[in-house]
Amino acid sequence: MLDAFKRLIARKPSEPEWPEVAEWAGRHQFGFKRVRDEGGGFVLDGQMEGKPWRLEWGPPQRPYIQGHELRIRMELGLSSNLQMLVLTQSLFETLERNAFESFTESTQTVIDGNTPEEMRWLVMFPTSSVKAPKTVRSRFHFIGGAAEDTERWVEGPLAEQLEKADAGFLAAHPPFVLMTLRGRVYLRMQLDDPDTRSLAGAVALFQVAVPQALQAGAAAVPRAAPPPFGNSRST
């Protein structure tokens, strides 16, 4: 009796199973798997353009994201020169302020490889003036190694999807990034509650960003490869 009582009080609280997410993933033929490592979370797998993509929800991998992070990534084999970034205006202002403070309040004079690409690109690359609805231009910031590449990527279908996202799962303006890096397309955002509405919106946006990135890559003018920056990696 005493042993049974000890086992009962020692048992860990049950972790959320996310049945709604699992059901939603099954309806769309996405693979669903719980992550049992420290921090927990789950992983979804799907196919697009004949290639696999992966969605992860769990502990954040970026310092500007608090709580939980949603990440989607897909390998497209894009040129490493194709470096394009879309982020919410509020996150742009935060990263810009952090970058300024980090270089003015310390003896650091160069950008090292431990600084996330999102922050380094604010210093390295120009802002792109994309043709998009006014709400998109006011809510998002656009940066790239070549302004014309970013404009090709965003203008048209992706700008329209960003406008829908701003009225939907991004209405609260959480930290959000959409970028191309090392041949891949990435989406990452702060998401404490992985409700199916937010997941569906993020996947829909990603599904527009991928073919648009392929088109932008096909039209890009060949340029010299960017210099390496230490061992920084986006995952």
C-alpha positions in Angstrom: 0.0 0.0 0.0 2.8 2.4 1.0 4.7 1.6 -2.2 1.7 2.2 -4.4 1.1 5.6 -2.7 4.8 6.6 -3.3 4.5 5.7 -7.0 1.4 7.8 -7.3 2.8 10.9 -5.8 6.1 10.5 -7.8 4.3 10.2 -11.1 4.9 13.2 -13.3 1.9 15.2 -14.5 0.6 14.0 -17.8 2.0 16.1 -20.7 -0.4 17.5 -23.3 -1.1 15.2 -26.2 -2.3 17.9 -28.6 -5.1 15.7 -30.0 -6.5 18.6 -32.1 -3.1 19.1 -33.7 -2.7 15.3 -34.3 -6.2 15.2 -35.9 -5.5 18.2 -38.1 -2.2 16.8 -39.2 -3.9 13.5 -40.1 -6.5 15.2 -42.2 -3.8 16.9 -44.2 -1.7 13.8 -44.4 1.1 15.3 -42.4 3.2 13.1 -40.1 2.9 13.9 -36.4 5.3 13.0 -33.6 5.6 14.1 -30.1 9.1 15.2 -28.9 9.9 13.6 -25.5 13.1 15.4 -24.9 13.5 18.1 -22.3 11.1 20.9 -23.2 8.8 18.7 -25.2 6.8 19.7 -28.2 5.9 18.1 -31.5 7.1 17.7 -35.1 5.1 17.6 -38.3 6.4 16.4 -41.7 4.9 17.1 -45.1 5.7 17.2 -48.8 5.7 20.2 -51.2 7.2 20.7 -54.7 8.2 17.0 -54.4 10.4 17.7 -51.4 10.0 17.3 -47.6 9.4 20.1 -45.2 9.4 20.0 -41.4 7.5 21.9 -38.7 8.6 21.9 -35.1 7.0 23.4 -32.1 8.9 23.6 -28.8 11.5 25.5 -26.8 12.8 28.6 -28.6 16.1 28.7 -30.5 16.3 32.4 -30.8 16.8 34.9 -27.9 14.1 37.2 -29.3 11.5 34.5 -28.9 10.0 33.8 -25.4 8.0 30.9 -24.3 7.6 28.5 -27.3 8.7 28.8 -30.9 7.1 27.5 -34.1 9.7 26.6 -36.8 9.2 25.5 -40.4 12.1 24.7 -42.8 12.6 23.2 -46.2 15.6 22.4 -48.3 15.3 23.8 -51.8 18.8 23.8 -53.1 18.7 27.6 -53.6 21.9 29.5 -54.3 23.7 30.5 -51.1 23.8 34.0 -52.5 20.0 34.2 -52.2 19.6 35.9 -48.8 16.2 37.4 -48.2 14.4 38.3 -45.0 10.9 39.3 -44.0 10.2 40.2 -40.4 7.6 42.0 -38.4 8.2 45.7 -38.1 8.1 45.4 -34.3 10.8 42.7 -34.3 12.9 44.7 -36.7 12.8 47.6 -34.3 13.7 45.4 -31.4 16.7 43.7 -33.2 17.9 47.1 -34.5 17.9 48.5 -31.0 19.6 45.4 -29.6 22.3 45.5 -32.3 22.9 49.2 -31.6 23.2 48.6 -27.9 25.4 45.6 -28.2 28.0 47.6 -30.3 27.8 50.9 -28.4 27.9 49.5 -24.8 30.8 47.1 -25.4 34.2 47.0 -27.1 32.8 44.8 -29.8 33.6 46.3 -33.3 32.8 43.4 -35.6 29.9 41.1 -36.1 30.8 37.6 -35.0 29.4 34.2 -36.1 27.4 33.8 -32.8 25.1 36.7 -33.8 21.9 35.4 -35.5 21.7 36.1 -39.2 18.5 38.0 -38.6 20.5 40.6 -36.6 23.6 40.6 -38.8 21.6 41.2 -41.9 20.1 44.4 -40.5 23.6 45.8 -40.6 24.9 44.1 -43.7 22.0 44.4 -46.2 19.8 47.2 -47.6 16.0 47.5 -47.0 13.9 46.6 -50.0 11.0 48.8 -51.1 8.5 46.2 -52.1 5.3 46.9 -54.0 2.7 45.6 -51.5 -0.5 46.7 -49.8 0.0 49.6 -47.3 -0.8 47.3 -44.4 1.9 44.9 -45.4 4.5 47.7 -45.8 3.6 49.1 -42.4 3.6 45.8 -40.6 6.6 44.1 -42.1 10.2 44.9 -42.9 12.0 43.5 -46.0 15.8 43.0 -46.2 18.1 41.2 -48.6 21.5 40.8 -50.1 20.1 42.2 -53.3 17.0 44.4 -53.0 15.7 43.1 -56.4 15.7 39.5 -55.2 13.6 40.3 -52.1 11.2 42.3 -54.2 10.7 39.4 -56.6 10.1 37.1 -53.7 7.6 39.3 -51.9 5.6 41.1 -54.5 2.5 39.4 -55.7 1.3 36.2 -54.1 3.5 36.3 -51.0 2.5 39.9 -50.2 -1.1 39.0 -50.5 -0.6 36.0 -48.1 1.3 38.3 -45.6 -1.7 40.6 -45.6 -4.0 37.6 -44.7 -1.5 36.5 -42.1 -1.5 40.0 -40.5 -5.3 39.8 -40.2 -5.1 36.3 -38.9 -2.5 34.3 -36.9 -0.1 37.3 -36.9 -2.7 39.8 -35.7 -1.1 40.2 -32.3 2.3 40.9 -34.0 4.4 38.2 -32.3 8.1 38.0 -33.2 8.1 36.5 -36.8 10.7 35.8 -39.4 10.6 34.4 -42.9 13.9 34.0 -44.7 16.0 32.1 -47.2 19.4 30.9 -46.0 21.9 28.3 -47.2 19.5 27.0 -49.8 16.6 26.7 -47.5 13.4 28.6 -46.6 12.7 29.2 -42.9 9.8 30.4 -41.0 10.0 31.0 -37.2 7.7 32.8 -34.8 6.7 33.0 -31.2 3.7 30.8 -30.5 2.7 29.8 -27.0 -0.5 28.0 -27.9 -0.1 25.7 -31.0 -3.8 26.0 -32.0 -4.7 24.6 -35.4 -5.7 28.0 -36.7 -2.2 29.4 -36.2 -0.6 26.2 -37.6 -2.8 26.3 -40.7 -2.0 29.9 -41.3 1.7 29.5 -40.9 1.8 26.4 -43.2 -0.4 28.3 -45.8 2.1 31.2 -45.7 5.0 28.9 -46.0 3.4 27.1 -49.0 3.3 30.4 -50.8 6.8 31.5 -49.8 8.4 28.3 -51.2 7.4 28.6 -54.9 8.0 32.3 -54.8 11.5 31.7 -53.5 12.2 29.3 -56.3 11.0 31.8 -58.8 13.2 34.5 -57.2 16.1 32.2 -57.3 15.7 31.4 -60.9 15.6 35.1 -61.8 18.5 36.1 -59.6 21.6 37.5 -61.2 24.7 35.4 -60.3 26.8 37.1 -57.7 29.9 36.3 -55.6 29.3 34.0 -52.6 28.9 35.9 -49.3 31.7 35.7 -46.8 31.4 33.1 -44.0 30.6 34.1 -40.5 31.9 31.5 -38.0 29.7 28.6 -37.0 26.3 30.2 -36.7 23.5 28.0 -37.9 19.7 28.4 -38.3 17.8 25.2 -37.5 
